[in-house]
């Protein structure tokens, strides 16, 4: 049962042929999709029926996520990685001399799963802001204030405007009042306050 896909793997490992890889995935899929298998780790139960060295070679080298993904027994990357962990657990017993190698792979997959789970949490809670809509609102509602500030401060380039903003934010936060500002800074502070209030309180821009 494993001779053909193992031979295809050896050939593909030498040639890296896309055609050979396709045939290899097809053969692996035929095996894994069997009702009594469904998970490549279950092949370990065939020890004694299949020569041990062939079984270990096939599980170790051919039953990897990039080759079993098209078997479509499971539909998610997480499930495929869990199957690979199962394979490594079986290999720890079948190939005890290399148990440390399989332990390391299980550990690496676990770390990857933890990192991916954390990334999904971050992505799922990331605040979405309709920046274009907010910019259109600011252009419509604050244009007069902006040009007033521009005239007062004689800001004529984006770089200089950014420098002014950086000066206001040098301590990591905006001041609580504009009482100590000159007139230009007071107008700029007012602009930033209006934009931040709109951003925080108007659900059209992403926050409610």
N, C-alpha and C positions, 0 to 999 in steps of 0.2 A: 504493500500500500504506500509506503514512503520512499521506495526506490526511485520512482519516476520524478517526484518533485525534488528529491534530494539531488538527483543528477542534474536537473534543470537549474537548481540553485548553484551548484558547482560551476556549471557552464556560464551562468549569468555573472557569477563572481569574477570570472576571468574576462568575459567579453563586455559586460555591462550593456548588453543589447536590449533595447526597448522591447523587441519582439519576444526575446527569451523571458524577460521580466513579465510580460503579459501572459505568456503560457504558464509561467511559474505561479502567478497569482491565481490563475484559473484552476490549476491543480490543487493548490493549497485550499482554495475555496471549496472545491469538491469534497475534500476531506473534512474540513471544519463544519460544513453545512450538514453533515450526516446527523441524523436525529439523535444518535447515541453519543455524539461528540459535542457539537455546538460551542465548545470551548477547547482550544488546542491543548490545554493542560490535562484534559481527560485522556489524551493519548498516552499519558504515563501509565495508565492502567493496563496498557497492552504490553508492558514489560514481560518478557517470557514468550510472547507471541512474535513480537518484532525484536530483532537483535538490538541489544542495549546500546551499542555504539551508534547504530543508525538512528535510534530513537532520540538519543542525547544530541546528536549532530543536527537533526531536523528541528527539534524544539529550540535549541540554542540559536541556530543561525537563520532558519527559515520562518519561524513563528515570531516575527518581529512586527511591530505596528505598521510599518510602511509596506509590508507584504500581505498582511492579513486584513487590512482595512477594506479591501474590495470583496471580501467574503460576505459582507453585509449580514453577518450574524448579529452584530450589534451596530447601533447607528451613531454612537457618539465617540469622540476621541477619548473621553474619560473612561468609557466602558472598554475600549480597545486597550488602553493602558492598564486597566485592572486585569484584563485577560493576560497581558504580558507579565504582570506581577504573579498571577497564578502559575504561569509557565515557569518563572524563575523559582517559585516555591517548590514546584515539582522537581525541577532540576537540582535543587539543593540535596534532594534525597537520591535521585538517580545518579548524579555526578558529584558525590560528596567531596571528592578531592578538590573541586573548584567551588565549593559552597560559598566562600568569601566573595568570589566574583559575582555570584547571583544575589548575595545579600547587598552588595554595593549597588547593583542595578535596581533592586527593589527600593532601596533608600533614595536613589536618584529620582525614580518615578514618583515616590511619595512627596519628595520636595517639589517636584514639578507640579503635582496636583495641588499642593498647598498654595504655591505661587499663583497658579491659574485661578484657583478659587478666590484668592485675595483680589486678583485683578478683576474678576467678575463682580465682586462686591463693590470695588471702587467704580467700575463702569456703571453699575446699576444705581449708584447713589450720586453719580456726578451731576452737578447742576447744569441744566441746559439753559442757555441764555440766547435769545434771538437778538444777536448783536446788530444785525442789519435793521431790524425794526426799531431798536433803541437809538441807532444812529439817525434814522429818519425822523424820529420824534425830536431828538436833540437839534437836528438841522432846522426843523420846522418851528420849534418852540423857543430855542435859545440862540438863534442866529443873531438877533439884535444885541443880546448881552455879550456874545462872543466878539462881535465887531467893536463893541464899546471897549472891551478889555484889550483887544488888539491895538486900538488907537491909543489907549492910555499907556500901555506897556511898550508900544512900538515893536511888537513881536511880528516879524515878517517871515520867519521860517519855522517849519515843524520842529527842528532841532532846538531852537531857542524856546519854543513853547514847552517842549519836554523838559528843558533845563529848569524852567520856572516851576513846573509841576514837581520835579525832583526836589527842588528847594523846599516846597511846602511839605513833602512827604519824608524829609530827611530823618525825622524821628520815628518813622514807621506808622504814623497816623496823622490825620488832619487835626488842626487845633480845634478847640471847642467853640471858639468865637473868632470873629474877624476884627476885633477891636484894635489889635496891634498892627493890622495891615495898612499899607498905603492904599490908595483908591484902586489901583490896578489889581493888587493882590486880593482886595476885598471882592472885586467883581469875579476874579478867577475862582476864589473860594465859593462864592455863591453859585457859579456854574457847576462846580464839582458836587456841591451839596444837592442841587436840584437833580443832577443826573443820578447820583447815588440813591436819592429818595425814590426816584421813578423806577430805577432798577430793582430796588428792594420791595416796593409796594405795589407795582403794577404787574399783575399776573400775565399780561400780554407779552412781557419780555422774559418770562421764564420763572420768576419767583412769585409766590402768592402769600 
